[in-house]
């Protein structure tokens, strides 16, 4: 068994669901933290969920003030390629899409 820590990053896409992290083809992805930075000039509402076996489970819904960051440091495990950690904005951004970073370990 091996363990490698890595990260993925990207931007939200207005009110379209964005897959921040997909499950592995084999092994496990162990999510260590999720950070979403609101770089916009107004507050934004984000909904983060785990999509497991075709069912969406809410992790958190939060309002992020301008120039602030939401940090989630719970542990989540993705075990199948169809599993996902997702984010969506409540309304379209004003000027700048929020950015995300997901830090996770790959266990094979």
Residue pairs with C-beta under 8 A, 6 or more apart in sequence:
1 107
1 108
2 107
2 108
3 105
3 106
3 107
4 105
4 106
4 108
5 32
5 103
5 104
5 105
5 106
6 103
6 104
6 105
6 106
7 101
7 102
7 103
7 104
8 20
8 21
8 101
8 102
8 104
9 99
9 100
9 101
9 102
10 18
10 20
10 99
10 100
11 18
11 97
11 98
11 99
11 100
12 18
12 36
12 46
12 87
12 88
12 89
12 93
12 97
12 98
12 99
12 100
13 97
14 89
14 92
14 93
14 97
15 88
15 89
15 90
15 91
15 92
16 88
17 86
17 87
17 88
18 86
18 87
18 88
18 100
19 84
19 85
19 86
20 34
20 48
20 84
20 85
20 86
20 87
20 100
20 102
21 29
21 31
21 78
21 84
21 85
21 102
21 104
22 78
22 81
22 83
22 84
23 29
23 78
23 79
23 80
23 81
23 82
23 83
23 84
24 78
24 79
24 81
24 106
24 108
25 81
26 108
27 106
27 107
27 108
28 77
28 78
28 79
28 106
28 107
29 77
29 78
29 104
29 105
29 106
29 107
30 75
30 76
30 77
30 104
30 105
30 107
31 74
31 75
31 76
31 77
31 78
31 85
31 102
31 103
31 104
32 73
32 75
32 103
32 104
32 105
33 71
33 72
33 73
33 101
33 102
33 103
34 48
34 59
34 70
34 71
34 72
34 85
34 100
34 101
34 102
34 103
35 69
35 70
35 71
35 72
35 100
35 101
35 102
36 46
36 48
36 64
36 69
36 70
36 87
36 98
36 99
36 100
37 64
37 68
37 69
37 98
37 99
37 100
38 44
38 64
38 65
38 66
38 67
38 68
38 69
38 70
38 98
39 67
39 96
39 97
39 98
39 99
40 66
40 93
40 94
40 95
40 96
40 97
40 98
41 66
41 94
41 95
41 96
42 66
42 94
43 63
43 64
43 65
43 66
44 63
44 64
44 89
44 90
44 91
44 93
44 98
45 61
45 62
45 63
45 64
45 89
45 90
45 91
46 61
46 62
46 64
46 70
46 87
46 88
46 89
46 90
46 98
47 58
47 60
47 61
47 87
47 88
47 90
48 58
48 59
48 60
48 61
48 62
48 72
48 85
48 86
48 87
49 56
49 57
49 58
49 59
49 85
49 86
50 56
50 57
50 59
50 76
50 78
50 83
50 84
50 85
50 86
51 57
51 82
51 83
51 84
51 85
51 86
52 78
52 80
52 83
53 80
53 82
53 83
54 82
56 86
59 72
59 74
59 76
59 85
60 70
60 72
62 70
64 70
64 98
76 85
78 84
78 85
85 102
87 100
89 98
